[in-house]
Amino acid sequence: MTARMHADSVSDELVALTRRLGEPARDLVILAEGNTSELVSDRTISVKASGSAMAEATRDDFVTVDLEPLLQILRDPAASQEALTAALTATRADGGTVRASIESLVHVAVRAFVPAKFVAHTHPTDVVALLASAEAETAFVDPVYSEEFMILGRSLYVPYAEPGIVLGRVFLEHLDSYVQEHGETPSLVLLGNHGIVAISDSAAGVEAISMMAVKSARVRLGARLAGGVAPLSAETTAHYFDRPDFRERRAALAGLQR
């Protein structure tokens, strides 16, 4: 069985993180949008169930799934959406069923490259506004202030793909290319016309990355109203990752240990 209900595998930290990210005032998600996951072991993750609201999450709103079978589906070009749905469906104690998020493969794909403790996928309005614009692919390429670069690092842009198995495969492909180029996974992935994925070894890091992405979008939108965006140049930021103090502060704020 790939998916199962196992409340004991769901940590208080994951539930608390999910509820914080779901707070309406933060405008990261509404209704049943968004999902979070935590690495339970090197073979399993707990991921939010489909149809549940993040702001009201409890242990019963998570499904424990095995990584390897889902990675096999992700990498098998003959695998279907129906096969994925079956693999994500768990049986409750009362005999009913619950399904892990349709976007679970995004969480699985991250763990194919790095054992990140936490992953959170949300749809912040201001970020999605830019990701739905004609400049979506380039909007976040260059940082516009130093704290943004420190927390978010080099973000990865993934073009729009239908949620489910199609998105999982496109996400995996682009993540692989990023890792090949930079030798690490990104802290922030921007999904065109969709939302963001924050990756960290701590719940606080995922939260910081998510909120910094929102601020970054607002700064860009505000700068456009003030005459246009003037980003930091590549020459200005080229040496940042070589500075020990920058790396240490980035690791502390973004919860990075990898």
Secondary structure, DSSP 8 states (H G I E B T S, - for coil): --EE--GGGS-HHHHHHHHHHT-GGG-S--TT--EEEEE-SSSEEEEEBTT--GGG--GGGEEEEEHHHHHHHHH-TT--HHHHHHHHEEE-TTS-EEEB-TTHHHHHHHHTT---SEEEEE--HHHHHHHTSTTTTTTTTS-SSHHHHHHH-S-EEE----TTHHHHHHHHHHHHHHHHHHSS--SEEEETTTEEEEEESSHHHHHHHHHHHHHHHHHHHHHHHTT------HHHHTTGGG-HHHHHHHHHHHT---
